[in-house]
Amino acid sequence: MPQYVLMLLEDESWEKRSDDERKRAYAAIRTWVNDLRMKGIMKGGEELQSKRTATTVRRNNGAISVTEGPFIESKEHVGGFMMIEVPDLDAAIALAKSWPGGDVEVRPIVVH
């Protein structure tokens, strides 16, 4: 069965939410994730620390540089990821639409 990664996107508004808003959001997310685990759909995944904790390793003409911070400056960033196993892209998109946390990028995993 095909596997996909859901890249769970967030923006700065997450950090501006009140504690109560975040608690409610996390409760909804936990319910959603637990349901997928029980159905055997979720194969792995984790929440990521803030983009402020990112370190970027770049390669440019054979030279390698290490920089504190995310690779690109953007309003959205990946806040977490989830590997799922579903019958097809339509099923992956349906799950992404049901994600209670915001926007999601769906990417198929390469099979070798």
C-alpha positions as CSV (number, residue, x, y, z in Angstrom):
1,M,0.0,0.0,0.0
2,P,1.4,3.5,-0.8
3,Q,2.9,5.6,1.9
4,Y,2.8,9.4,2.1
5,V,4.3,12.1,4.4
6,L,2.0,14.8,5.6
7,M,4.1,17.9,6.3
8,L,2.1,19.8,8.9
9,L,2.5,23.5,8.3
10,E,2.2,26.3,10.8
11,D,2.9,30.0,11.0
12,E,3.7,32.5,13.7
13,S,0.1,32.7,14.7
14,W,0.5,29.4,16.6
15,E,3.0,31.0,19.1
16,K,0.6,34.0,19.5
17,R,-2.3,31.8,20.7
18,S,-3.4,31.8,24.3
19,D,-2.6,28.8,26.5
20,D,-6.3,27.8,26.4
21,E,-6.4,28.0,22.6
22,R,-3.3,25.8,22.4
23,K,-4.6,23.3,24.9
24,R,-7.8,23.0,22.8
25,A,-5.8,22.6,19.6
26,Y,-3.6,19.9,21.1
27,A,-6.6,18.0,22.4
28,A,-8.1,17.9,18.9
29,I,-4.8,16.9,17.4
30,R,-4.3,14.1,20.0
31,T,-7.8,12.7,19.3
32,W,-7.1,12.8,15.5
33,V,-3.6,11.1,15.8
34,N,-4.9,8.5,18.2
35,D,-7.7,7.6,15.8
36,L,-5.2,7.1,12.9
37,R,-2.9,5.0,15.1
38,M,-5.8,2.8,16.2
39,K,-6.8,2.3,12.5
40,G,-3.2,1.4,11.6
41,I,-2.9,4.3,9.2
42,M,-0.2,6.3,11.0
43,K,3.2,4.7,10.7
44,G,5.2,7.4,12.4
45,G,5.7,11.1,12.9
46,E,6.5,13.8,15.4
47,E,6.0,17.5,16.2
48,L,9.1,19.6,15.5
49,Q,10.6,22.2,17.7
50,S,10.3,25.9,16.6
51,K,12.0,27.0,13.4
52,R,14.2,29.1,15.6
53,T,16.0,25.9,16.6
54,A,16.8,24.9,13.0
55,T,20.3,24.5,11.7
56,T,20.9,24.5,7.9
57,V,23.7,22.7,6.2
58,R,24.4,24.1,2.7
59,R,26.6,22.9,-0.1
60,N,27.8,25.4,-2.6
61,N,30.5,24.4,-5.2
62,G,32.0,21.8,-2.9
63,A,32.1,24.1,0.1
64,I,29.9,23.3,3.1
65,S,28.5,25.9,5.5
66,V,26.5,25.5,8.6
67,T,24.0,28.3,9.5
68,E,21.7,28.7,12.5
69,G,18.2,29.1,11.4
70,P,15.8,27.7,8.8
71,F,16.8,27.1,5.2
72,I,14.3,29.7,3.9
73,E,12.6,32.6,5.4
74,S,8.9,32.2,5.1
75,K,5.7,32.8,7.0
76,E,4.9,29.1,7.0
77,H,7.2,26.3,8.2
78,V,7.0,22.6,8.8
79,G,5.8,22.2,12.4
80,G,5.6,18.4,12.3
81,F,5.3,15.4,10.0
82,M,3.4,12.2,9.8
83,M,4.0,9.1,7.7
84,I,0.8,7.4,6.7
85,E,-0.2,4.3,4.7
86,V,-3.4,4.6,2.7
87,P,-4.7,3.1,-0.6
88,D,-4.0,6.2,-2.8
89,L,-3.4,9.9,-3.1
90,D,-7.1,10.7,-2.8
91,A,-7.2,9.0,0.7
92,A,-4.1,10.9,1.7
93,I,-5.7,14.2,0.7
94,A,-8.9,13.3,2.5
95,L,-6.8,12.8,5.7
96,A,-5.0,16.0,5.1
97,K,-8.3,17.8,4.9
98,S,-9.3,16.4,8.2
99,W,-6.2,17.6,10.0
100,P,-7.4,19.9,12.8
101,G,-4.2,21.9,12.9
102,G,-4.1,23.9,9.7
103,D,-2.4,23.5,6.3
104,V,-0.8,20.3,5.1
105,E,1.6,19.4,2.3
106,V,1.1,15.8,1.1
107,R,4.1,14.0,-0.5
108,P,4.3,10.4,-1.7
109,I,7.3,8.4,-0.5
110,V,9.6,7.1,-3.2
111,V,9.6,3.3,-3.5
112,H,12.8,1.8,-4.8
